[in-house]
Amino acid sequence: GLFLFDFDKTALSNLPVDNWSIYPNPLTEEAVLTIRSPKDEICNFTTKIFDSNGRLVHSIETQQKSYVQFTPKLSCGMYTLKIEFVDDFNQQEYYSFKLIVL
């Protein structure tokens, strides 16, 4: 017969959601921000930065790289940085956290 099992897909995924490296944080207005994928895995991902009102203030797509470096040129404040990527099971995943600009 046919058996269906529910299992934890994250055990097989090469890109764990919580192991992205983002530095420096906090950063200054003119600092270069570096975002690195888990285990320096080559992948496609999109980085979006939202202000405290939820407005998109910066977006950058990265193709076939393990990291991206850019200067977001943000004014002082708190932002939400969201990384969107597709996992090994072709599911849309994201990682978000607070970014502080001094």
Residue pairs with C-beta under 8 A, 6 or more apart in sequence:
9 87
9 89
9 91
10 16
10 17
12 88
12 89
13 87
13 88
13 89
14 38
14 39
14 41
14 88
15 37
15 38
15 41
15 43
15 85
15 87
15 88
15 93
16 38
17 93
17 94
17 95
18 95
19 38
19 39
20 35
20 36
20 37
20 38
20 83
20 95
21 34
21 35
21 36
22 33
22 34
22 35
22 36
22 81
22 97
22 99
23 33
23 34
24 31
24 33
25 99
25 100
26 99
26 100
26 101
26 102
27 33
27 99
27 100
27 101
27 102
28 101
28 102
29 73
29 74
29 75
29 76
29 101
29 102
30 71
30 73
31 71
32 69
32 70
32 71
33 69
33 70
33 71
33 72
33 99
34 67
34 68
34 69
35 45
35 47
35 62
35 67
35 68
35 69
35 83
36 66
36 67
37 43
37 45
37 66
37 67
37 85
40 66
40 67
41 66
42 64
42 65
42 66
43 64
43 65
43 66
43 85
44 61
44 62
44 63
44 64
44 85
44 86
45 61
45 62
45 68
45 83
45 84
45 85
46 59
46 60
46 61
46 62
46 83
46 84
46 85
47 58
47 59
47 60
47 61
47 62
47 68
47 81
47 82
47 83
48 56
48 58
48 59
48 81
48 82
48 83
48 84
49 56
49 57
49 58
49 59
49 72
49 74
49 79
49 80
49 81
49 82
49 99
50 56
50 57
50 79
50 80
50 81
50 82
51 57
51 77
51 79
52 77
52 78
52 79
57 72
57 74
57 79
58 72
58 74
60 68
60 70
62 68
74 101
75 101
76 101
76 102
77 100
77 101
78 98
78 99
78 100
78 101
79 98
79 99
79 100
79 101
80 96
80 97
80 98
80 99
81 96
81 97
81 98
81 99
82 94
82 95
82 96
83 94
83 95
83 96
84 92
84 93
84 94
85 92
85 93
85 94
86 92
86 93
87 93
